[in-house]
């Protein structure tokens, strides 16, 4: 498992969405031994706040994130947990 995978994910998402907030957590250690972890790919938890998600429903937002990470999904990412919000949605939950 490459230690720089979260940073690679961060760079891709920052370039695509210019987020106000971005948190990428490597959760791979929680999945050690699971069938999906045997290929060496990682599990990641992403929280991203961006105006790019305005007018998009949850499925569309997730597709946008997956599209931004297409290459890494082929080589480094096994699973993603995504929380994608607009700035106004973040303010409403705080």
N, C-alpha and C positions, 0 to 999 in steps of 0.2 A: 504494500500500500504506500503510495507516494504521499509524503507529507505536504506537498504543495498542491494537492488536488483542491482543497477549499479555496486556495488563492486563485487557481485557474478558473474555478467556477465564479468567484467574485469578479475577476477581470472580464469574463464574458458577459455577465449580467450588468456590470457597470457600463460597459461599452454599449449595450443594447438599450438599457432602460434609464440610464442616468438617475438612479434611485436616490431618494432623500434618506433612505435607511436601508441597509442590507446586512443581514446576519446569515452566515453560512456555518453550520455545525456539522462536523464529521461524526456520524453516529455509527460508523462501521464496527467499532468494538462491541457494540450491543448486539450485533448480528453474526458474530464469529461462530462458525460451525453450522450456520443455516445453509441450506442448499444453494440459495442465490448468492451467497458470499464466497463460494468455493472458487469462482472464476477470478477472484482478486479485485473485482470492482467494489466500489464503496456505496454506502448508504448515507444520504445527506439530508439535513433539515434546513430549509431555506425560508427566511422571512424577508420579503422585499416590499418596500413602499415606494410607489412611483406613479406619477401622473399618466404614464403610458397605459395604465389599466383603466382609466376613465372610460365609462361606457361599455366596458367588457364584463361579461358574466364570469363566474368562477372557472368554468371549463375553458373559455377563451383565454383567460389569464394563464391557466396552466399550460395550454398549448403554446402560448407565447414564450413561456419560460423553457419548455421543452425544445422549441425551435431554436432558441438562443444557445442551448446546450447540446445541439445535435451531435457534434463531433465527440464531445466528452461522454455522451450517453453510449456511444459505440465502443469507447475504449476504457473509460474510467468509472462510470456511474452505473450502479445496478438499480438503485431506488432513490426516489426523491419524495420528500414530504414538503409541500409548498404552501406557504401562506402569502398570498399576493394581494395587497391592499392599495387603495388610493390614499393620498394624504388625508383627505376628509374622513375616510373610514377609520383610519388610525386614530384621528382626533376624537371620533365618536366612541371609540372603545376605551379611551383613557379617562 
